[in-house]
Amino acid sequence: MGAPEPEDFTQLLLAWSQGEEPAFEKLMPFVYQELHRLAHRYMRGERPDHTLQTTALVNEAYLRLVDTKKVRWQNRAHFFAVSAQMMRRILVDFARSRRSLKRGAAAQQVTLDEALLMSPEQGQDVVALDEALKALALVDARKSQVVELRFFGGLTVEETAEVLKVSSDTVLRDWRLAKVWLLRELSGSKPDGS
């Protein structure tokens, strides 16, 4: 059985939102497949020696999505946006917990930390990026969403445009400007060159 068309996917999401169990059962293989695609795209952009396992990220996002009872899915694009945001939260939470452990929190936990192996430097990068994205959202929320969808969600320009209901050209422009803004923010450079 092939993946449903975007309209069918949306109908299944809407039915799932209304508690229809057969829709949930039809949709779950495709939700898992989409999550895996998003996570794989994210991981493809990482360093070759990065040890974060795509499957662990997918499994955690899948479990959180399946456990989400209150989401009233609007359409496939809404699913992409929520999935990207969820993956961002998972990665940032993991990075923060790793940073906490590095600072001396000695408590042994059995959580995602055991499934995901991330270098301390990568964890710091993810946390710094999250903080920079929050700052960018205060300046320009759409540019922050573009970065979240493209970087954490692995969406293409066209998929991002669909989610945000803007043109592909707008996404490309926002993506370029957001990258420059984030690079400046992460490097500590100020607009006046200091």
C-alpha positions in Angstrom: 0.0 0.0 0.0 1.5 3.3 -1.1 1.5 6.6 0.9 -1.8 8.5 0.8 -2.1 11.6 -1.3 -1.8 14.8 0.7 -5.6 15.2 0.7 -6.1 11.7 2.0 -3.4 12.2 4.6 -5.2 15.3 5.7 -8.5 13.4 5.9 -6.9 10.7 8.0 -5.4 13.3 10.3 -8.8 15.0 10.8 -10.4 11.6 11.5 -7.7 10.7 13.9 -8.2 14.1 15.7 -11.9 13.1 16.1 -10.9 9.8 17.8 -11.6 7.5 14.9 -9.4 4.4 15.6 -9.4 3.0 12.0 -8.0 6.3 10.7 -5.3 6.1 13.4 -4.4 2.6 12.4 -4.2 3.5 8.7 -2.3 6.7 9.4 0.4 5.4 11.8 2.7 3.7 9.3 2.7 6.8 7.2 3.3 9.1 10.2 6.3 6.9 11.2 7.5 7.0 7.6 7.2 10.8 7.5 9.0 11.2 10.8 11.8 9.0 9.6 12.1 11.1 6.5 12.3 14.3 8.5 14.8 12.9 11.0 16.9 11.5 8.2 17.0 14.9 6.4 18.1 16.5 9.7 20.8 13.9 10.3 22.1 14.2 6.8 23.2 17.7 7.5 25.2 16.7 10.6 28.9 16.0 10.8 30.0 12.6 9.5 31.2 11.6 13.0 27.9 12.5 14.7 26.6 9.6 16.7 23.0 10.7 17.2 20.8 7.8 15.9 18.0 8.7 13.6 15.8 5.8 14.8 16.0 7.0 18.4 14.9 10.5 17.4 12.1 9.1 15.2 10.9 6.8 18.0 10.8 9.5 20.6 8.9 11.9 18.2 6.5 9.1 17.2 5.7 8.3 20.8 5.1 12.0 21.6 2.9 12.4 18.5 0.8 9.3 19.2 0.4 10.4 22.8 -0.8 13.8 21.6 -4.6 13.7 22.3 -5.3 17.4 22.2 -3.9 18.3 18.8 -6.7 19.1 16.3 -4.8 18.4 13.1 -5.7 21.0 10.4 -3.9 19.3 7.5 -0.7 17.7 6.3 1.2 20.9 6.6 0.1 21.3 10.2 1.5 17.8 10.8 4.8 18.8 9.3 5.0 21.9 11.5 4.2 20.1 14.7 6.6 17.3 13.9 9.4 19.7 13.2 8.7 21.6 16.4 8.6 18.3 18.3 12.0 17.1 16.9 13.5 20.5 17.9 12.2 20.1 21.4 13.5 16.6 21.7 17.0 17.6 20.5 17.2 20.7 22.7 15.9 18.8 25.8 18.5 16.1 25.1 21.3 18.7 24.6 20.3 20.5 27.8 20.3 17.3 29.8 23.7 16.4 28.5 25.0 19.9 29.4 23.5 19.4 32.9 25.3 16.1 33.3 28.5 17.7 32.1 28.1 20.3 34.9 28.0 17.7 37.6 24.5 16.4 37.8 25.4 12.8 38.7 21.9 11.3 38.8 21.6 8.3 36.6 18.6 8.4 34.3 17.1 5.9 32.0 15.7 8.2 29.3 16.4 9.2 25.7 20.0 9.9 26.8 20.7 6.2 26.6 19.4 5.9 23.1 21.0 9.1 21.8 24.7 9.6 21.9 25.6 13.2 21.2 28.9 14.9 21.6 28.9 17.7 24.2 29.9 20.2 21.5 26.9 19.3 19.4 24.6 19.6 22.4 26.0 23.1 23.1 25.4 24.0 19.4 21.8 22.8 19.5 21.1 24.7 22.7 22.7 27.9 21.3 20.7 27.5 18.1 17.5 27.1 20.1 18.3 30.2 22.1 19.1 32.1 18.9 15.9 30.9 17.2 13.9 32.2 20.2 15.6 35.6 19.8 14.9 35.5 16.1 11.2 34.7 16.7 11.0 37.9 18.7 12.3 39.9 15.7 10.6 37.9 12.9 8.5 34.8 13.8 8.2 33.6 10.2 12.0 33.5 9.7 12.3 31.5 12.9 9.6 29.1 11.6 11.4 28.7 8.3 14.6 27.7 10.1 12.7 25.3 12.4 11.0 23.6 9.5 14.0 23.4 7.3 16.7 22.6 9.9 14.8 20.6 12.5 12.0 19.3 10.3 14.1 18.7 7.2 11.4 20.1 4.9 12.2 21.3 1.4 11.6 24.9 0.3 8.3 23.8 -1.3 7.1 21.9 1.8 8.0 24.9 4.0 6.1 27.2 1.7 3.1 24.9 2.0 3.2 24.8 5.7 3.6 28.6 6.1 1.2 29.4 3.2 3.8 31.6 1.5 5.7 31.4 -1.8 8.8 29.4 -2.3 10.6 32.7 -3.1 9.6 34.1 0.2 10.9 30.9 2.0 14.2 31.2 0.1 14.5 34.9 1.0 13.6 34.2 4.7 16.0 31.3 4.8 18.9 33.3 3.5 18.3 36.3 5.9 17.7 34.0 8.9 20.9 32.2 8.3 22.8 35.4 8.2 21.1 36.7 11.3 21.7 33.4 13.2 25.3 33.3 12.1 25.8 36.8 13.5 23.9 35.9 16.7 25.8 32.6 17.2 29.2 34.2 16.5 28.6 37.1 18.9 29.2 39.7 16.2 27.2 42.9 16.3 25.9 44.8 13.3 28.4 47.6 13.9 31.3 45.1 13.4 32.3 44.8 17.1 
